[in-house]
């Protein structure tokens, strides 16, 4: 589902996945709460520790491992409580015009985004380099202490993935990391590898 707008519920903004009712009601739909809502403090702690998966996925993990004493109530989304990083991560600044590109192979197209300034991690990281293979929907995130580490992290990741998979990247697009792909070292690296930006 694609978000269609923002609604205000109890002085908190939530992303709606359906249009608000004609009467001007701004209450969130169940699907909006499930997609962007926050669980109880205990459930939200594990949601953050696992890099913001859906609450249903956190509940699934709790069933598969020992040491996570979560109940169904802990992972139930509270209406009106929003996980701001989840909402921010799903906001698009511009639409891609990739209608003429058909993606059928792994690594044919990858999207890159640089997220930050975040709350510092225990290791001191305040930025995240997010990489997404469009074909497989596989996502990779790298925590960075400085924004300047982004070009090195991207180059290392591309090299490692190509070596491990035996495939070559064809297209890398940015989801808000324009400065990263405009960096001279990254442009030279992509040109050397034959990767289209």
Secondary structure by P-SEA (a helix, b strand, c coil): cccccccccccbbbbbcccccccccccccaaaaaacccccaaaaaaaaaaccccaaaaaaaaaaccccccccccccccccccaaaaaaaaccccccccccccccccccbbbbbbbcccccccccccccbbbbcccccbbbbbbbccccaaaaaaaaaaaaaaaaacccccbbbbcccccccccaaaaaaaaaacccc
